[in-house]
């Protein structure tokens, strides 16, 4: 699937976003409770102009939850979402109309999504993404180590990064038994706690003032520094120290996955 050029959503798209956010908000509140434990963004709202919002990823519900959080913080997020949903005959056109950005994960075109996101940021939009690139595979639901896409976008655009911790979303929609879990949640709504951090100026962290070429090692370090802030917020909300302050390494995730597979085979 070729990524189409991004266009700023017009008035009709803004109205559609508002209507869908209202409808989905009503559905979400019927199966969970959103509780803001911290709103460190100035004035309790996201900055105006280009901004990148990142969140940890534990559930298929995270995209909807982050979009609703964005609305409560005064912005309509243009979410970067897996490209598969954009192929749906009904959902795909709606997501494009809302200004969402498809990410073709696992393909050579995955980096093209950053180009589209950069265009949206240049138009002054708020872009939302999950820096882990997938739902965490850690059994304890801790964030994995991040990819570098969010930091590369911030360096290129100058947009600040606002970290948002979502804790408890995996209880809303898990990786299995979707219908059973949603039915259960209508009677015992789980709490999803939200902590919003201060905007992070990645260019200042890097010691640059413009979009200039940086080596991959420095970009990796910056991505770890930003992810450490998000992991720290998750740990704060959970009330326990994070076992891996920079995110769970891939090697640890693979070991845990192999152990679960081995246990299931016996």
Beta strands, then each sheet from edge to edge (+ up, - down):
strand 1: 32-39
strand 2: 51-55
strand 3: 77-82
strand 4: 101-103
strand 5: 126-129
strand 6: 160-167
strand 7: 190-200
sheet 1: 1+ 7+ 6- 2- 5- 3- 4-
end
